Amino acid sequence: MKMLLITSSFPNDKSIGGIFIPDTIRTLNSLGVEVHVLTQNCEGSDSITKILWNGCSITYFGWHGGDIPLVELMKRRISGIPLAFQYFTNGYLSGKTICRHWQPDIIFAEWLIPSGLTAAIISGITKIPYCCRGLGSDVYLSSENLLIRPFIKYVVRNSTYLFADGFDLCRKTSALADGKECYFAATARKLENKKSDFLHLDDTGLFTFCSLGRLHKIKGFDFLIKACSLLESKKINFRCYIVGEGEEKENLKYLINSFSLDGKVILTGRLEDGDISDLFRHVDCIVIPSLSESIPLVLSEGVNANKPLIVTNVGDMGYLAEKYKLGYVVEKENYNDLAEALIKMSNAKIRSSFYDKHNYDELSSILSPDSGARAIYEKIKGLKKKCEL
């Protein structure tokens, strides 16, 4: 079976966007699916095709937008139209060429917008069926942006199958498609062993915790830093590691300095997978202070590390944390509640009460990279059979 996988984010040396996709592809490969990835060239205007590994090729179509997210262009409205038009035109032309020469059985889009719209356009011309997976930001955006919402509704209504990487997200995606069923397909990845020269500090006698994600306002790291300032005022001996890169880095540095938390709150920058694994083993708990999420990768990674969690009550995080007794759930943007949860979690006896191996193992299985890819495969293989009749 052949799949054309369209995505607006694919990881490389400079970006971790779509970091779960390679593991999804490898599982699909193991199930007999060949994959050709179509994504934009963020570093130039040339189109490039190459083989990534046996069973996976990739085409980077050229455009002049660099690494600007297409959603940001669409928010600019009139000023963003030329680049957005170029994105869809070049993506469509590249995708049509792949379909003509490679003849995939199915087109699969990660994110409803922009990839889902590209898939729908290509499918309309080639008559190859397409499916989509909603990944949070695209679905939540549809309820806020009247310009983008009609395009997303068109995509989901015409998609042969719908998937989403969250239970709440499935419900919202189904509603956008006027009740069409949406299937849960987790996004997750396997941490590799590659390491850098990063070493955590000597944290003997300290309550340690970490948070991981793109340094963006939506991730709520500013509220985590404010919560840390309350821990400091209450003489809690702690250290917090914030892992990631992004546009909020300088603002977070300023906030740390303004609260005199230098040495207490550490911005590590981007770390290799092996560094993250070591840090997860080292810390006492993992904090996810996001303002909007579905089921973030760091949650499944924290579960795999058997660490108690403190999460905000957004997307499915609160539901999963409470159902599987993973830790504390706090309301988003409430750094006072977050600080209280951290203070409770600083007690070793309380931390140990959250660990139940059966719960962690069960949720880890549900959120594994293999489970999401297999959920997709079970549907599209049936579609393949229908096409062969």
C-alpha positions in Angstrom: 0.0 0.0 0.0 1.2 3.5 -0.8 0.4 6.7 1.2 1.1 10.3 0.3 1.5 12.0 3.8 1.1 15.8 3.7 2.3 17.8 6.6 3.2 21.5 7.3 5.7 20.4 9.9 8.4 17.8 9.7 11.4 17.6 12.0 14.9 18.4 11.0 18.2 19.6 12.6 16.7 23.1 13.2 13.1 22.3 14.0 11.2 19.7 16.1 7.8 20.5 14.5 6.0 17.3 13.7 8.5 15.3 15.8 6.1 12.4 16.2 5.7 11.8 12.4 8.8 9.7 11.7 7.8 7.1 14.3 4.3 7.1 12.9 5.8 6.4 9.4 8.1 3.6 10.7 5.1 1.8 12.3 3.2 2.2 9.0 6.2 0.8 7.2 6.2 -2.3 9.4 2.6 -2.8 8.5 3.4 -2.8 4.8 2.7 0.9 3.9 5.2 2.8 1.8 5.1 6.6 2.6 6.0 9.6 0.6 6.0 12.8 2.7 5.1 16.2 1.1 6.0 19.3 3.1 7.3 22.8 2.4 11.0 23.8 2.0 11.6 26.1 4.9 15.1 26.9 3.8 14.7 27.8 0.1 12.5 28.2 -2.9 13.7 25.0 -4.6 11.8 21.7 -4.7 13.8 18.8 -3.4 13.0 15.0 -3.3 15.1 12.5 -1.4 14.9 9.1 0.3 14.9 9.2 4.1 15.0 5.5 4.7 13.7 2.3 3.0 9.9 2.8 2.8 10.0 6.6 3.2 10.8 9.4 0.7 10.1 13.1 1.1 9.5 16.0 -1.2 10.1 19.5 0.0 8.2 21.9 -2.3 9.7 25.3 -2.8 8.1 28.6 -1.6 9.2 32.0 -0.4 7.7 31.9 3.1 10.6 30.2 4.9 9.5 28.7 8.2 6.5 31.1 8.7 3.5 28.9 9.8 0.8 29.2 7.2 -1.8 29.9 10.0 0.1 33.1 10.8 -0.1 34.1 7.1 -3.9 33.5 7.1 -4.2 35.6 10.3 -2.6 38.5 8.4 -5.5 38.3 5.9 -4.8 40.5 2.8 -1.1 40.9 3.4 -0.7 37.1 3.8 -2.7 36.1 0.7 0.2 36.1 -1.8 2.4 33.7 0.2 -0.6 31.6 1.2 -1.6 31.3 -2.4 2.0 30.3 -3.4 2.0 27.7 -0.6 -1.2 25.9 -1.8 -0.3 26.3 -5.5 3.2 24.8 -5.1 2.0 22.1 -2.6 -0.8 21.1 -5.0 1.4 21.0 -8.1 4.1 18.9 -6.2 1.4 16.6 -4.8 -0.3 16.1 -8.2 3.1 15.2 -9.7 3.7 12.6 -7.0 0.3 11.1 -7.5 0.7 10.9 -11.3 4.1 9.2 -11.1 3.9 7.3 -7.8 0.2 6.6 -7.8 -0.5 6.4 -4.0 -3.6 4.5 -2.7 -4.4 7.1 0.0 -3.6 10.7 0.9 -3.2 11.4 4.6 -2.9 14.9 6.1 -1.4 15.7 9.5 -3.3 18.8 10.6 -6.7 19.8 9.1 -5.2 23.1 8.0 -3.1 23.7 5.9 -2.3 20.1 5.1 -5.9 18.9 5.0 -6.9 21.6 2.6 -4.0 20.7 0.3 -5.0 17.0 0.5 -8.6 17.9 -0.3 -7.6 19.9 -3.4 -5.3 17.1 -4.7 -7.9 14.5 -4.0 -10.5 16.5 -5.9 -8.4 16.4 -9.0 -6.9 12.9 -8.7 -9.9 11.1 -7.1 -7.5 9.5 -4.6 -9.3 9.4 -1.2 -7.9 11.4 1.6 -8.0 11.2 5.4 -7.0 13.7 8.1 -5.8 13.8 11.7 -6.7 16.9 13.8 -3.8 17.8 16.2 -5.3 20.4 18.4 -4.2 23.8 17.3 -6.1 23.5 13.9 -9.4 22.4 15.5 -9.3 24.9 18.4 -8.4 27.6 15.9 -11.5 26.9 13.9 -13.7 28.1 16.7 -11.9 31.4 16.9 -11.1 32.4 13.3 -14.1 33.0 11.0 -11.9 33.2 7.9 -10.3 29.7 8.5 -13.4 27.9 9.9 -15.2 27.3 6.5 -12.0 25.8 5.0 -11.6 23.4 8.0 -15.3 22.4 7.8 -15.0 21.7 4.1 -11.9 19.5 4.8 -13.5 17.4 7.5 -16.8 16.9 5.7 -15.1 15.5 2.7 -12.4 13.5 4.4 -13.0 9.7 4.0 -11.9 9.1 7.6 -11.2 11.5 10.4 -8.7 11.0 13.2 -7.6 13.2 16.2 -4.9 12.8 18.8 -7.3 13.5 21.7 -10.6 12.3 23.0 -12.0 15.8 23.5 -10.5 16.7 20.1 -12.3 13.8 18.5 -15.6 15.2 19.7 -14.8 18.7 18.5 -13.6 17.4 15.1 -16.8 15.3 14.7 -18.9 18.4 15.5 -17.1 20.3 12.8 -17.9 17.5 10.4 -21.7 17.6 11.3 -21.4 14.4 13.4 -19.2 12.2 11.2 -17.3 9.8 13.4 -13.7 10.8 14.4 -11.3 8.1 15.6 -8.7 8.5 18.3 -5.1 8.1 17.0 -2.5 9.1 19.5 0.6 11.0 18.5 3.7 10.0 20.4 7.4 9.2 19.7 10.2 7.0 21.0 13.0 8.9 22.6 16.4 8.1 21.0 19.7 7.7 22.9 21.5 10.7 21.3 23.0 13.0 23.9 24.7 16.4 24.0 27.0 17.8 26.6 24.1 18.9 28.8 24.3 18.0 32.5 21.8 18.8 35.1 23.1 20.6 38.2 23.8 19.1 41.6 20.3 19.1 43.0 21.0 17.2 46.2 18.3 17.9 48.8 16.2 19.9 46.3 12.7 19.3 45.0 13.2 19.2 41.3 10.8 19.4 38.4 10.8 20.1 34.7 8.6 21.3 31.9 9.1 20.7 28.2 7.8 22.4 25.0 8.1 25.1 22.5 8.7 28.5 24.3 5.4 30.0 23.2 2.8 31.9 25.1 0.3 29.0 24.7 2.6 26.7 26.7 2.1 28.7 29.9 5.8 28.8 31.0 5.3 32.4 32.4 2.8 31.1 34.8 5.1 28.3 35.9 7.8 30.9 36.6 5.4 33.0 38.6 4.5 29.8 40.6 8.2 29.3 41.2 8.4 32.8 42.7 5.8 31.8 45.2 7.8 28.7 46.1 10.8 30.9 46.6 8.9 33.2 48.9 7.8 30.2 51.0 11.4 29.0 51.3 10.9 25.8 49.3 14.2 24.4 48.2 13.7 23.6 44.5 15.0 23.7 41.0 13.0 24.0 37.8 14.2 23.0 34.4 12.4 24.4 31.3 13.4 22.6 28.2 12.8 24.1 24.7 13.4 26.9 22.3 11.1 29.5 20.9 10.0 33.1 20.5 9.3 33.6 24.2 12.9 32.9 25.3 13.9 36.5 26.0 10.6 37.3 27.8 11.1 34.2 30.0 14.7 35.2 30.8 13.5 38.6 31.8 10.8 37.1 34.0 13.3 34.8 35.7 15.6 37.7 36.4 12.8 40.0 37.6 11.8 37.4 40.3 15.5 36.8 41.2 15.2 33.1 40.2 18.5 32.8 38.4 19.9 29.4 39.3 16.5 28.3 40.5 14.7 28.2 37.1 17.0 27.0 34.3 16.2 27.5 30.6 18.1 24.6 29.1 17.4 25.3 25.4 16.7 22.5 23.1 18.0 19.1 24.3 18.7 15.8 22.6 16.4 12.9 23.4 19.0 11.2 25.6 19.3 14.4 27.7 15.6 14.5 28.1 15.5 10.9 29.2 18.2 11.6 31.8 16.5 14.7 33.0 13.1 12.9 33.4 14.8 10.2 35.5 16.5 12.9 37.6 13.5 15.2 38.4 10.8 14.4 41.0 7.9 15.4 38.8 6.9 16.9 35.4 4.8 20.0 35.0 2.6 20.9 31.9 1.2 24.4 32.5 -0.3 24.8 29.0 -3.2 27.1 28.2 -4.4 25.0 25.3 -3.5 21.3 24.5 -4.9 18.1 23.4 -2.6 15.3 24.7 0.9 16.8 24.4 3.9 14.6 23.7 5.5 15.5 27.0 2.5 13.8 28.8 3.1 10.5 27.2 6.9 10.9 27.7 6.3 11.6 31.4 4.0 8.6 31.7 6.7 6.4 30.1 9.2 7.8 32.6 6.8 6.8 35.4 6.8 10.3 36.9 4.0 12.1 38.7 2.5 15.1 36.8 1.0 18.5 37.5 -1.1 19.5 34.5 -3.6 22.2 33.6 -7.2 21.3 33.0 -7.2 21.7 29.2 -7.9 19.2 26.4 -7.7 15.7 27.8 -4.9 16.3 30.3 -7.1 16.8 33.4 -9.3 13.8 32.4 -6.3 11.5 32.0 -4.5 12.7 35.1 -7.5 12.1 37.3 -8.6 8.8 35.6 -5.1 7.3 35.9 -4.2 9.0 39.2 -1.1 10.6 37.7 -0.9 13.8 39.8 -2.5 17.1 40.4 -4.8 19.1 38.0 -4.9 22.9 38.2 -6.8 25.5 36.2 -4.9 27.2 33.4 -3.3 30.6 34.1 -3.7 30.2 37.9 -0.2 30.3 39.2 -1.4 30.3 42.8 -3.0 26.9 42.4 0.0 25.7 40.4 2.3 26.8 43.3 0.1 25.0 45.8 0.2 21.8 43.8 4.0 22.1 43.5 4.3 22.5 47.3 2.2 19.4 47.9 4.3 17.5 45.3 7.5 18.5 47.1 6.5 16.0 49.8 8.1 12.6 48.9 5.3 10.6 50.6 2.6 12.5 48.6 4.6 11.9 45.3 4.8 8.2 45.9 1.0 8.0 46.3 0.5 8.8 42.7 2.6 6.0 41.3 0.7 2.9 40.3 2.5 0.8 37.7 -0.6 -0.7 36.3 -2.1 2.8 35.6 1.1 4.0 34.0 1.5 0.9 31.9 -2.1 1.0 30.7 -2.0 4.7 29.7 1.5 4.2 28.1 0.0 1.5 25.9 -2.9 3.8 24.8 -0.6 6.7 24.0 2.2 4.7 22.3 3.5 5.6 18.8 2.5 2.2 17.5 -1.1 2.5 18.8 -1.8 5.7 16.8 -0.3 4.4 13.6 -2.1 1.1 13.9 -5.5 2.9 14.5 -5.0 4.7 11.2 -3.9 1.6 9.4 -6.9 -0.4 10.5 -9.1 2.1 8.8 -7.2 2.8 5.6 -6.5 -0.9 4.9 -10.3 -1.4 4.7 -10.4 1.6 2.3 -7.7 -0.1 0.2 -9.7 -3.3 0.0 -12.8 -1.3 -1.2 -10.7 0.4 -3.9 -9.5 -3.1 -5.1 -13.0 -4.5 -5.5 
